[in-house]
Amino acid sequence: MALQKPLRIKLHLKDNVAIIANEGGLMKGTRFEDGFTLITDVPQAHKAALEDIPQGGEIIRYGQTIGYALQFIPKGSWIEESLVGMPEPPDVNQMIYNYQEMKQLEPLKGMTFMGYRNADGTAATKNILGIQTSVQCVAGVVDIAVKKIKEELLPQYSHVDDVVAMKHNYGCGVAINAPAAVIPIRSIKNLAKHPNFGGEMLIVSLGCEKLRPEVVIDGDVHAVHIQLQDENGFAASVQTIMKNAEKILQRLNQRRREVCPVSDLVVGLQCGGSDAFSGVTSNPAVGYAADLLVRAGATVMFSEVTEVRDGIDRLLPRAVDADVADRLLAEMKWYDRYLSLGEVDRSANTTPGNKKGGLSNIVEKAMGSIVKSGTSPITEVISPGERPTKKGLIYAATPASDFVCGTCQLASGIHVQVFTTGRGTPYGLAMVPVIKVCSRSILAKKWPDIIDINAGRIAEGEATIESVGKEIFDMILAVASGNKQSWAEKWKIYNDLCLFNPAPIT
């Protein structure tokens, strides 16, 4: 078999590093066509120095200083994580907003998908019976009831996709009036109103919890509430849940898909298990798809505060006005304070897997993360668990944890989530389809029944950012219409809901 041609990827003219693209990395002594030679082994996705970098010198990738050399790094050597000192983050207290005039992209008119229409005018991508708990204490009973509903009732209602219990660890033993308690409470209320539940609300409470069920119901006169302390034991509790669930199933079963404009769609963007290819292949392709969605009138959310914090100076000029810019900075400041209370900073984000995948620190990770937002103006900034009030590109502030971010985005009303990964994760959500896009072809080959779209072809020259971005866009519409299943949806790989609760627990 012929030797593989050595490949390196340099992203910006200013860069003094490149990542090695070859599967398995390259060995010491490898010589490139232009004469550049490696003087150490360099693993795949890791950085090689394109020039001598003196101690204290800038290490530049994406045209951005991602770190400083802690010792002299000779040209052609592997820039190991231990050699990289992290720079200070952009000072959000000193930033001044200057709107960046952006090229107006031509709208994509007449784009549609097949969705369900709700009475409040919103659309849905699935037809689900949702059961919202007000407190963790009832989770065990609800689990048994859901199992029986799926086995005994759901087969009779062929137009209902699933039964989902929205369980969480909130509701009891919490400082319910703490200022930060607004985040988990708001999230629970908005989860119960998710558009994929068709306007139906079934709440199961215990009776003595601090999070009162009427707070979750929030004035919905059609909501059904079951309080277990009013029931005559376990069997009666399960039967009451099933009896009320069947009434809702009967109504949901009357629903049918109809043509809906893409402007009704809300799409979440997230990344997890990122590597140094994420910012080269999968995230830029998702960014291209995000621009197509915005052009078609949809709402697109990107999130993960610590993974945009070091790129905030690039995002701020994209805010449509000063109010949006102020909200963006306010969310960064809030999270800085939140982390400082835990005696850490944004550097705590980067995982062992990120580093093994070639990401030296959170600065480099952030530069690759923000590109999945595409190039559209940021029309609104929302706090964790809030619902957007505008369409277009939305910054939805959330933690970077996959399952916490996913829960926050669900509360914010996403219909579909696009999830990029370099290292791989089986992550999925029960309430909405999750489309998995990988950054490296080796992962697509290893996990052919988990990865939906292989963006690694971009690095190999077999596809372009635009072609893969269009593929992602097309799959979003197909999955939203029920015409195609993502692998996570097919196998029913679903993560638990994990609320973001920065408030005290008593």
Secondary structure, 3 states (H helix, E strand, C coil): CCCCCCCEECCCCCCCEEEECCCCCECCCCECCCCCECCCCECCCCEEECCCECCCCEEEECCEEEEEECCCECCCCECCHHHEECCCCCCCCCCCCCCCCCCCCCCCCCCEEEEEECCCCCEECCCEEEEEECCHHHHHHHHHHHHHHHHHHHHHCCCCCEEEEECCCCCCCECCCCHHHHHHHHHHHHHHCCHHHCCCCEEEECCCCCCCHHHHHCCCCCCEEEEHHHCCCHHHHHHHHHHHHHHHHHHHCCCCCEEEEHHHCEEEEEECCCCCCCCCCHHHHHHHHHHHHHHCCCEEEECCHHHCHHHHHHHHHHECCHHHHHHHHHHHHHHHHHHHHCCCCHHHHCCHHHHHCCCCCHHHHHHHHHHHHCCCCEEEEECCCCCCCCCEEEEECCCCCHHHHHHHHHHCCCCEEEEEECCCCCCCCCCCCEEEEECCHHHHHHCCCCCCEEHHHHCCCCCCHHHHHHHHHHHHHHHHCCCCCCHHHHHCCCCCCCCCCCCCEC
